[in-house]
Amino acid sequence: MTVLEQPGSYRPTPPPAWRPRTDPAPLLPDAEPYRLLGTDAAAGLDTGLLRRMYGQLVRGRRYNTQATALTRQGRLAVYPSSTGQEACEVAAALALEDRDWLFPSYRDTLAAVARGLDPVQALTLLRGDWHTGYDPHEHRVAPLCTPLATQLPHAVGLAHAARLKGDDVVALAMVGDGGTSEGDFHEALNFAAVWQAPVVFLVQNNGFAISVPLAKQTAAPSLAHKAVGYGMPGRLVDGNDVAAVHQVLTEAVRRARAGAGPTLVEAVTYRIDAHTNADDATRYRTDAEVETWRAHDPVDLLERELTGRKLLDEDGIQRERDAAEAMAADLRERMNQDPALDPMDLFTHVYAERTDQLREQAAMLRAELDAAGDTTPGPQEGAQR
C-alpha cells in the first residue's frame, strides 16, 4: 500500500502545470471528410488548376494500369498499384513548391511522377535494377520507402534541419493507414510537434494494411484524431476528391512554411487493386465493396465536375486520354529494353567514402567478376577505392 492509498492520506491538487498546454478544440478534425467537388464551393475553384489535375489523374490511372501490366509480363518484380488513390498522389505533388521535399512510400510512385520524375526512373527500384533509380536531391523526392513509416522521421529531420539553416522548405511525408501502427509514426509526429517542424503528414487511409482492416488497427474515431494527442491539427478529407485534398494540403504546407508547425491529414480513399501482384484481395474483401468505391472514382468525380460546368468536352477528354496513351507507350517501350547493369554499382552512393568493410566486399566482387571475364569497372569504382 502506498502513502496515497492509506485512509485519510493527504491528496494534493495537481499543480497548474498539469493543465493542457494547448486548447484541443482547434486541433480536432471535422466530423465528416471535407469535400469540394459536387458542392457549391467548387464554383470558386481555379479552373486552370482543375484541368491540370484532371490531366494528371487520367495519366496517373493509365500509368497504374501500364505498370501493373509490366509486372504481369515480368518486367517489374512487384508493383503496388495506387489505382483509386490517384487524387491523393496528384494533390500531394501539386501542393508543393519546387524547393520542398516529398517523402513517398513504396505505393507513391505516381506522386513522384506527378512531381516531374521520369516514369521509368520511378519504377527502377521496383524492377530491382538500381538503388533508388533517381537522384533524390535533384528532384526533391526522397527514395521510395518500402519499410513501413521509416520515411516519416527522415522527413521531420530534413524539415527541422532546413528551418535551423533558415531554408524556406517544407517536407510532405506520405504513409498508408498501416504505417500509423508503426513506432516510427509516433516518433515522427512527436518530434515534429515538439520542434514545430515544417512538415505535413499525409495518411492515405485506403482501408487495409495488406489484409488487415483499419478497425483491427485502431479504436480511434479517425486517424486524423491522433493529431490532437501530439499537439498538431488533424484534418479529415475525402481522399478521392482531388480538389479537396489539394486545398487541405496546400493550407497545411502554407501553415508549415509560416512557422506554425506540422499538420496530420487523413485522406479517406480506397485501394481498388490488390496490395501488390503477390496479393489475393478476394480473401479479405468482397467484390461488392470494391464496386461501391468504384462509384466514387476520383477520375470520374473530377470529370463530372468539369463537364457539368462546361469546362471540359469530349474532345478535351479524348486529348487527355491520347496523352496518357502516349505516356504509356513510351513507358512500355523503354521498360521492355534490357538495361545494362554494372554489379559494382552495389557500392556506389552508399557512403561518401567507403568503409573498410565495403572496400573488402567490393574487392571480392571485382575478383569474382574478373574471374568470370567481366573486366568493365564500375563508373565510380576507381574514385571510391
Contacts in CASP RR format, 6 or more apart in sequence:
PFRMAT RR
TARGET T0000
AUTHOR 0000-0000-0000
METHOD contacts of the structure
MODEL  1
MTVLEQPGSYRPTPPPAWRPRTDPAPLLPDAEPYRLLGTDAAAGLDTGLL
RRMYGQLVRGRRYNTQATALTRQGRLAVYPSSTGQEACEVAAALALEDRD
WLFPSYRDTLAAVARGLDPVQALTLLRGDWHTGYDPHEHRVAPLCTPLAT
QLPHAVGLAHAARLKGDDVVALAMVGDGGTSEGDFHEALNFAAVWQAPVV
FLVQNNGFAISVPLAKQTAAPSLAHKAVGYGMPGRLVDGNDVAAVHQVLT
EAVRRARAGAGPTLVEAVTYRIDAHTNADDATRYRTDAEVETWRAHDPVD
LLERELTGRKLLDEDGIQRERDAAEAMAADLRERMNQDPALDPMDLFTHV
YAERTDQLREQAAMLRAELDAAGDTTPGPQEGAQR
3 9 0 8 1.000
4 11 0 8 1.000
21 231 0 8 1.000
22 231 0 8 1.000
24 228 0 8 1.000
24 229 0 8 1.000
24 231 0 8 1.000
26 233 0 8 1.000
27 227 0 8 1.000
27 228 0 8 1.000
27 231 0 8 1.000
27 232 0 8 1.000
27 233 0 8 1.000
27 234 0 8 1.000
28 225 0 8 1.000
28 228 0 8 1.000
28 234 0 8 1.000
29 222 0 8 1.000
29 224 0 8 1.000
29 225 0 8 1.000
29 227 0 8 1.000
29 233 0 8 1.000
29 234 0 8 1.000
29 235 0 8 1.000
29 236 0 8 1.000
29 266 0 8 1.000
30 235 0 8 1.000
30 236 0 8 1.000
32 236 0 8 1.000
33 236 0 8 1.000
33 237 0 8 1.000
33 238 0 8 1.000
33 239 0 8 1.000
33 244 0 8 1.000
33 268 0 8 1.000
34 235 0 8 1.000
34 236 0 8 1.000
34 237 0 8 1.000
34 238 0 8 1.000
34 241 0 8 1.000
34 244 0 8 1.000
34 248 0 8 1.000
35 237 0 8 1.000
35 238 0 8 1.000
35 241 0 8 1.000
35 244 0 8 1.000
36 42 0 8 1.000
36 45 0 8 1.000
36 241 0 8 1.000
36 243 0 8 1.000
36 244 0 8 1.000
36 247 0 8 1.000
37 241 0 8 1.000
37 242 0 8 1.000
37 243 0 8 1.000
37 244 0 8 1.000
37 301 0 8 1.000
37 302 0 8 1.000
37 304 0 8 1.000
37 305 0 8 1.000
38 301 0 8 1.000
38 304 0 8 1.000
38 305 0 8 1.000
42 243 0 8 1.000
42 305 0 8 1.000
42 309 0 8 1.000
43 309 0 8 1.000
45 243 0 8 1.000
47 311 0 8 1.000
49 94 0 8 1.000
49 246 0 8 1.000
50 243 0 8 1.000
50 302 0 8 1.000
50 305 0 8 1.000
50 306 0 8 1.000
50 311 0 8 1.000
51 306 0 8 1.000
51 311 0 8 1.000
51 312 0 8 1.000
52 94 0 8 1.000
53 90 0 8 1.000
53 91 0 8 1.000
53 94 0 8 1.000
53 242 0 8 1.000
53 243 0 8 1.000
53 246 0 8 1.000
53 302 0 8 1.000
54 299 0 8 1.000
54 302 0 8 1.000
54 303 0 8 1.000
54 306 0 8 1.000
54 312 0 8 1.000
54 320 0 8 1.000
55 320 0 8 1.000
55 323 0 8 1.000
55 324 0 8 1.000
56 86 0 8 1.000
56 90 0 8 1.000
56 93 0 8 1.000
56 94 0 8 1.000
56 114 0 8 1.000
57 86 0 8 1.000
57 87 0 8 1.000
57 90 0 8 1.000
57 242 0 8 1.000
57 298 0 8 1.000
57 299 0 8 1.000
57 302 0 8 1.000
58 299 0 8 1.000
58 320 0 8 1.000
58 321 0 8 1.000
58 323 0 8 1.000
58 324 0 8 1.000
59 320 0 8 1.000
59 323 0 8 1.000
59 324 0 8 1.000
59 327 0 8 1.000
60 86 0 8 1.000
60 89 0 8 1.000
60 90 0 8 1.000
60 110 0 8 1.000
60 113 0 8 1.000
60 114 0 8 1.000
60 324 0 8 1.000
61 83 0 8 1.000
61 86 0 8 1.000
61 299 0 8 1.000
61 324 0 8 1.000
62 321 0 8 1.000
62 324 0 8 1.000
62 325 0 8 1.000
62 327 0 8 1.000
62 328 0 8 1.000
63 110 0 8 1.000
63 113 0 8 1.000
63 119 0 8 1.000
63 324 0 8 1.000
63 327 0 8 1.000
63 328 0 8 1.000
63 331 0 8 1.000
64 81 0 8 1.000
64 82 0 8 1.000
64 83 0 8 1.000
64 86 0 8 1.000
64 110 0 8 1.000
64 273 0 8 1.000
65 83 0 8 1.000
65 328 0 8 1.000
66 328 0 8 1.000
66 331 0 8 1.000
66 332 0 8 1.000
67 76 0 8 1.000
67 79 0 8 1.000
67 81 0 8 1.000
67 109 0 8 1.000
67 123 0 8 1.000
67 331 0 8 1.000
68 79 0 8 1.000
68 81 0 8 1.000
68 83 0 8 1.000
68 273 0 8 1.000
68 277 0 8 1.000
69 332 0 8 1.000
70 76 0 8 1.000
70 79 0 8 1.000
70 123 0 8 1.000
70 331 0 8 1.000
70 332 0 8 1.000
70 335 0 8 1.000
71 77 0 8 1.000
71 78 0 8 1.000
71 79 0 8 1.000
71 277 0 8 1.000
72 277 0 8 1.000
75 127 0 8 1.000
75 335 0 8 1.000
75 336 0 8 1.000
76 123 0 8 1.000
76 126 0 8 1.000
76 127 0 8 1.000
76 335 0 8 1.000
77 126 0 8 1.000
77 127 0 8 1.000
77 128 0 8 1.000
78 126 0 8 1.000
78 276 0 8 1.000
78 277 0 8 1.000
78 278 0 8 1.000
79 123 0 8 1.000
79 126 0 8 1.000
79 276 0 8 1.000
79 277 0 8 1.000
80 106 0 8 1.000
80 107 0 8 1.000
80 275 0 8 1.000
80 276 0 8 1.000
81 107 0 8 1.000
81 271 0 8 1.000
81 272 0 8 1.000
81 273 0 8 1.000
81 274 0 8 1.000
81 276 0 8 1.000
82 88 0 8 1.000
82 89 0 8 1.000
82 107 0 8 1.000
82 108 0 8 1.000
82 109 0 8 1.000
82 110 0 8 1.000
82 271 0 8 1.000
83 271 0 8 1.000
83 272 0 8 1.000
83 273 0 8 1.000
84 240 0 8 1.000
84 269 0 8 1.000
84 270 0 8 1.000
84 271 0 8 1.000
84 272 0 8 1.000
84 293 0 8 1.000
84 297 0 8 1.000
84 298 0 8 1.000
85 107 0 8 1.000
85 204 0 8 1.000
85 206 0 8 1.000
85 239 0 8 1.000
85 269 0 8 1.000
85 270 0 8 1.000
85 271 0 8 1.000
85 298 0 8 1.000
86 110 0 8 1.000
86 242 0 8 1.000
86 298 0 8 1.000
86 299 0 8 1.000
87 239 0 8 1.000
87 240 0 8 1.000
87 241 0 8 1.000
87 242 0 8 1.000
87 245 0 8 1.000
87 267 0 8 1.000
87 269 0 8 1.000
87 298 0 8 1.000
87 301 0 8 1.000
87 302 0 8 1.000
88 111 0 8 1.000
88 174 0 8 1.000
88 202 0 8 1.000
88 204 0 8 1.000
88 239 0 8 1.000
88 245 0 8 1.000
88 267 0 8 1.000
88 269 0 8 1.000
89 108 0 8 1.000
89 110 0 8 1.000
89 111 0 8 1.000
89 114 0 8 1.000
90 110 0 8 1.000
90 111 0 8 1.000
90 114 0 8 1.000
90 242 0 8 1.000
90 246 0 8 1.000
91 242 0 8 1.000
91 245 0 8 1.000
91 246 0 8 1.000
91 249 0 8 1.000
92 102 0 8 1.000
92 108 0 8 1.000
92 111 0 8 1.000
92 114 0 8 1.000
92 172 0 8 1.000
92 174 0 8 1.000
92 202 0 8 1.000
92 245 0 8 1.000
92 249 0 8 1.000
93 102 0 8 1.000
93 111 0 8 1.000
93 112 0 8 1.000
93 114 0 8 1.000
93 115 0 8 1.000
93 116 0 8 1.000
94 114 0 8 1.000
94 246 0 8 1.000
95 172 0 8 1.000
95 246 0 8 1.000
95 249 0 8 1.000
95 250 0 8 1.000
95 252 0 8 1.000
95 253 0 8 1.000
96 102 0 8 1.000
96 115 0 8 1.000
96 140 0 8 1.000
96 170 0 8 1.000
96 172 0 8 1.000
96 253 0 8 1.000
97 170 0 8 1.000
97 253 0 8 1.000
98 140 0 8 1.000
99 140 0 8 1.000
99 167 0 8 1.000
99 168 0 8 1.000
99 169 0 8 1.000
100 140 0 8 1.000
100 169 0 8 1.000
100 170 0 8 1.000
100 171 0 8 1.000
100 172 0 8 1.000
100 253 0 8 1.000
101 140 0 8 1.000
101 141 0 8 1.000
101 142 0 8 1.000
101 155 0 8 1.000
101 158 0 8 1.000
101 159 0 8 1.000
101 169 0 8 1.000
101 170 0 8 1.000
101 171 0 8 1.000
101 172 0 8 1.000
102 111 0 8 1.000
102 112 0 8 1.000
102 115 0 8 1.000
102 140 0 8 1.000
102 141 0 8 1.000
102 142 0 8 1.000
102 171 0 8 1.000
102 172 0 8 1.000
102 174 0 8 1.000
103 142 0 8 1.000
103 145 0 8 1.000
103 151 0 8 1.000
103 152 0 8 1.000
103 154 0 8 1.000
103 155 0 8 1.000
103 158 0 8 1.000
103 171 0 8 1.000
103 172 0 8 1.000
103 173 0 8 1.000
103 174 0 8 1.000
104 111 0 8 1.000
104 112 0 8 1.000
104 141 0 8 1.000
104 142 0 8 1.000
104 144 0 8 1.000
104 145 0 8 1.000
104 151 0 8 1.000
104 174 0 8 1.000
105 144 0 8 1.000
105 145 0 8 1.000
105 146 0 8 1.000
105 148 0 8 1.000
105 151 0 8 1.000
105 174 0 8 1.000
105 175 0 8 1.000
105 176 0 8 1.000
106 126 0 8 1.000
106 144 0 8 1.000
106 145 0 8 1.000
106 146 0 8 1.000
107 176 0 8 1.000
107 204 0 8 1.000
108 144 0 8 1.000
108 174 0 8 1.000
109 122 0 8 1.000
109 123 0 8 1.000
109 126 0 8 1.000
109 144 0 8 1.000
111 174 0 8 1.000
112 122 0 8 1.000
112 134 0 8 1.000
112 139 0 8 1.000
112 141 0 8 1.000
112 144 0 8 1.000
113 119 0 8 1.000
113 122 0 8 1.000
115 139 0 8 1.000
115 140 0 8 1.000
115 141 0 8 1.000
116 139 0 8 1.000
117 134 0 8 1.000
117 139 0 8 1.000
117 141 0 8 1.000
118 134 0 8 1.000
119 327 0 8 1.000
119 330 0 8 1.000
119 331 0 8 1.000
120 331 0 8 1.000
120 334 0 8 1.000
120 335 0 8 1.000
121 133 0 8 1.000
121 134 0 8 1.000
122 133 0 8 1.000
122 134 0 8 1.000
122 144 0 8 1.000
123 335 0 8 1.000
124 130 0 8 1.000
124 132 0 8 1.000
124 133 0 8 1.000
124 134 0 8 1.000
125 131 0 8 1.000
125 132 0 8 1.000
125 133 0 8 1.000
125 143 0 8 1.000
125 144 0 8 1.000
126 144 0 8 1.000
127 335 0 8 1.000
127 339 0 8 1.000
129 339 0 8 1.000
129 341 0 8 1.000
130 341 0 8 1.000
130 345 0 8 1.000
131 143 0 8 1.000
131 345 0 8 1.000
131 348 0 8 1.000
131 349 0 8 1.000
132 143 0 8 1.000
132 144 0 8 1.000
134 141 0 8 1.000
136 142 0 8 1.000
136 143 0 8 1.000
142 151 0 8 1.000
142 154 0 8 1.000
142 155 0 8 1.000
142 158 0 8 1.000
145 151 0 8 1.000
148 175 0 8 1.000
148 178 0 8 1.000
148 179 0 8 1.000
148 182 0 8 1.000
148 184 0 8 1.000
149 175 0 8 1.000
149 179 0 8 1.000
149 180 0 8 1.000
149 182 0 8 1.000
149 183 0 8 1.000
149 184 0 8 1.000
149 185 0 8 1.000
149 188 0 8 1.000
150 182 0 8 1.000
150 184 0 8 1.000
151 173 0 8 1.000
151 174 0 8 1.000
151 175 0 8 1.000
152 173 0 8 1.000
152 175 0 8 1.000
152 184 0 8 1.000
152 185 0 8 1.000
152 187 0 8 1.000
152 188 0 8 1.000
152 189 0 8 1.000
152 201 0 8 1.000
153 184 0 8 1.000
153 187 0 8 1.000
153 188 0 8 1.000
153 191 0 8 1.000
154 173 0 8 1.000
155 171 0 8 1.000
155 172 0 8 1.000
155 173 0 8 1.000
155 188 0 8 1.000
155 199 0 8 1.000
155 201 0 8 1.000
156 171 0 8 1.000
156 173 0 8 1.000
156 188 0 8 1.000
156 191 0 8 1.000
156 192 0 8 1.000
156 195 0 8 1.000
156 197 0 8 1.000
156 199 0 8 1.000
156 262 0 8 1.000
157 171 0 8 1.000
157 191 0 8 1.000
157 197 0 8 1.000
158 169 0 8 1.000
158 171 0 8 1.000
159 169 0 8 1.000
159 170 0 8 1.000
159 171 0 8 1.000
159 192 0 8 1.000
159 197 0 8 1.000
159 198 0 8 1.000
159 199 0 8 1.000
159 256 0 8 1.000
160 191 0 8 1.000
160 192 0 8 1.000
160 195 0 8 1.000
160 197 0 8 1.000
162 168 0 8 1.000
162 169 0 8 1.000
162 171 0 8 1.000
162 198 0 8 1.000
163 169 0 8 1.000
163 197 0 8 1.000
163 198 0 8 1.000
163 259 0 8 1.000
168 257 0 8 1.000
169 198 0 8 1.000
170 198 0 8 1.000
170 199 0 8 1.000
170 200 0 8 1.000
170 253 0 8 1.000
170 256 0 8 1.000
170 257 0 8 1.000
171 197 0 8 1.000
171 198 0 8 1.000
171 199 0 8 1.000
171 200 0 8 1.000
172 199 0 8 1.000
172 200 0 8 1.000
172 202 0 8 1.000
172 249 0 8 1.000
172 253 0 8 1.000
173 188 0 8 1.000
173 199 0 8 1.000
173 200 0 8 1.000
173 201 0 8 1.000
173 202 0 8 1.000
174 202 0 8 1.000
174 204 0 8 1.000
175 185 0 8 1.000
175 201 0 8 1.000
175 202 0 8 1.000
175 203 0 8 1.000
175 204 0 8 1.000
176 203 0 8 1.000
176 204 0 8 1.000
176 205 0 8 1.000
176 206 0 8 1.000
176 209 0 8 1.000
177 203 0 8 1.000
177 204 0 8 1.000
177 205 0 8 1.000
177 206 0 8 1.000
177 207 0 8 1.000
177 208 0 8 1.000
177 209 0 8 1.000
177 214 0 8 1.000
177 217 0 8 1.000
177 223 0 8 1.000
178 209 0 8 1.000
178 212 0 8 1.000
178 217 0 8 1.000
179 185 0 8 1.000
179 209 0 8 1.000
180 203 0 8 1.000
180 217 0 8 1.000
180 218 0 8 1.000
180 223 0 8 1.000
180 226 0 8 1.000
181 209 0 8 1.000
181 217 0 8 1.000
181 218 0 8 1.000
188 201 0 8 1.000
189 201 0 8 1.000
189 226 0 8 1.000
189 227 0 8 1.000
189 230 0 8 1.000
189 232 0 8 1.000
189 262 0 8 1.000
189 264 0 8 1.000
190 230 0 8 1.000
191 197 0 8 1.000
192 199 0 8 1.000
192 201 0 8 1.000
192 230 0 8 1.000
192 232 0 8 1.000
192 261 0 8 1.000
192 262 0 8 1.000
193 230 0 8 1.000
193 231 0 8 1.000
193 232 0 8 1.000
193 261 0 8 1.000
193 262 0 8 1.000
196 259 0 8 1.000
196 260 0 8 1.000
196 261 0 8 1.000
196 262 0 8 1.000
197 256 0 8 1.000
197 261 0 8 1.000
197 262 0 8 1.000
198 256 0 8 1.000
198 257 0 8 1.000
198 259 0 8 1.000
198 261 0 8 1.000
198 262 0 8 1.000
199 256 0 8 1.000
199 261 0 8 1.000
199 262 0 8 1.000
200 249 0 8 1.000
200 252 0 8 1.000
200 253 0 8 1.000
200 256 0 8 1.000
200 262 0 8 1.000
200 263 0 8 1.000
200 265 0 8 1.000
201 262 0 8 1.000
201 263 0 8 1.000
201 264 0 8 1.000
201 265 0 8 1.000
202 249 0 8 1.000
202 265 0 8 1.000
202 267 0 8 1.000
203 223 0 8 1.000
203 224 0 8 1.000
203 264 0 8 1.000
203 265 0 8 1.000
203 266 0 8 1.000
203 267 0 8 1.000
204 239 0 8 1.000
204 267 0 8 1.000
204 269 0 8 1.000
205 214 0 8 1.000
205 223 0 8 1.000
205 266 0 8 1.000
205 267 0 8 1.000
205 268 0 8 1.000
205 269 0 8 1.000
206 269 0 8 1.000
206 270 0 8 1.000
206 271 0 8 1.000
207 213 0 8 1.000
207 214 0 8 1.000
207 270 0 8 1.000
207 271 0 8 1.000
208 214 0 8 1.000
208 271 0 8 1.000
208 275 0 8 1.000
208 284 0 8 1.000
208 285 0 8 1.000
209 217 0 8 1.000
210 275 0 8 1.000
210 279 0 8 1.000
211 275 0 8 1.000
211 279 0 8 1.000
211 281 0 8 1.000
211 283 0 8 1.000
211 284 0 8 1.000
213 284 0 8 1.000
214 223 0 8 1.000
218 226 0 8 1.000
220 226 0 8 1.000
222 236 0 8 1.000
222 266 0 8 1.000
223 264 0 8 1.000
223 266 0 8 1.000
224 234 0 8 1.000
224 235 0 8 1.000
224 236 0 8 1.000
224 264 0 8 1.000
224 265 0 8 1.000
224 266 0 8 1.000
225 234 0 8 1.000
226 264 0 8 1.000
227 233 0 8 1.000
227 234 0 8 1.000
227 263 0 8 1.000
227 264 0 8 1.000
228 234 0 8 1.000
230 264 0 8 1.000
232 261 0 8 1.000
232 262 0 8 1.000
232 263 0 8 1.000
232 264 0 8 1.000
233 252 0 8 1.000
233 255 0 8 1.000
233 263 0 8 1.000
233 264 0 8 1.000
234 263 0 8 1.000
234 264 0 8 1.000
234 265 0 8 1.000
234 266 0 8 1.000
235 248 0 8 1.000
235 252 0 8 1.000
235 263 0 8 1.000
235 264 0 8 1.000
235 265 0 8 1.000
235 266 0 8 1.000
236 266 0 8 1.000
236 268 0 8 1.000
237 244 0 8 1.000
237 245 0 8 1.000
237 248 0 8 1.000
237 265 0 8 1.000
237 266 0 8 1.000
237 267 0 8 1.000
237 268 0 8 1.000
238 244 0 8 1.000
238 245 0 8 1.000
238 267 0 8 1.000
238 268 0 8 1.000
239 245 0 8 1.000
239 267 0 8 1.000
239 268 0 8 1.000
239 269 0 8 1.000
239 298 0 8 1.000
240 269 0 8 1.000
240 270 0 8 1.000
240 296 0 8 1.000
240 297 0 8 1.000
240 298 0 8 1.000
240 301 0 8 1.000
241 298 0 8 1.000
241 301 0 8 1.000
242 298 0 8 1.000
242 301 0 8 1.000
242 302 0 8 1.000
243 302 0 8 1.000
243 305 0 8 1.000
245 265 0 8 1.000
245 267 0 8 1.000
248 265 0 8 1.000
249 265 0 8 1.000
252 263 0 8 1.000
252 265 0 8 1.000
255 261 0 8 1.000
255 263 0 8 1.000
256 262 0 8 1.000
256 263 0 8 1.000
269 298 0 8 1.000
270 290 0 8 1.000
270 293 0 8 1.000
270 296 0 8 1.000
272 290 0 8 1.000
272 293 0 8 1.000
272 294 0 8 1.000
273 281 0 8 1.000
274 280 0 8 1.000
274 281 0 8 1.000
275 281 0 8 1.000
303 312 0 8 1.000
303 317 0 8 1.000
306 312 0 8 1.000
307 313 0 8 1.000
307 317 0 8 1.000
342 376 0 8 1.000
342 378 0 8 1.000
342 379 0 8 1.000
343 365 0 8 1.000
343 369 0 8 1.000
343 374 0 8 1.000
344 362 0 8 1.000
344 365 0 8 1.000
344 366 0 8 1.000
344 369 0 8 1.000
344 377 0 8 1.000
344 378 0 8 1.000
344 381 0 8 1.000
345 378 0 8 1.000
345 379 0 8 1.000
346 362 0 8 1.000
346 365 0 8 1.000
347 354 0 8 1.000
347 358 0 8 1.000
347 361 0 8 1.000
347 362 0 8 1.000
347 365 0 8 1.000
347 381 0 8 1.000
347 384 0 8 1.000
348 378 0 8 1.000
348 379 0 8 1.000
348 380 0 8 1.000
348 381 0 8 1.000
348 384 0 8 1.000
350 358 0 8 1.000
351 358 0 8 1.000
353 384 0 8 1.000
354 362 0 8 1.000
354 384 0 8 1.000
354 385 0 8 1.000
359 385 0 8 1.000
362 381 0 8 1.000
362 384 0 8 1.000
362 385 0 8 1.000
366 381 0 8 1.000
369 375 0 8 1.000
END
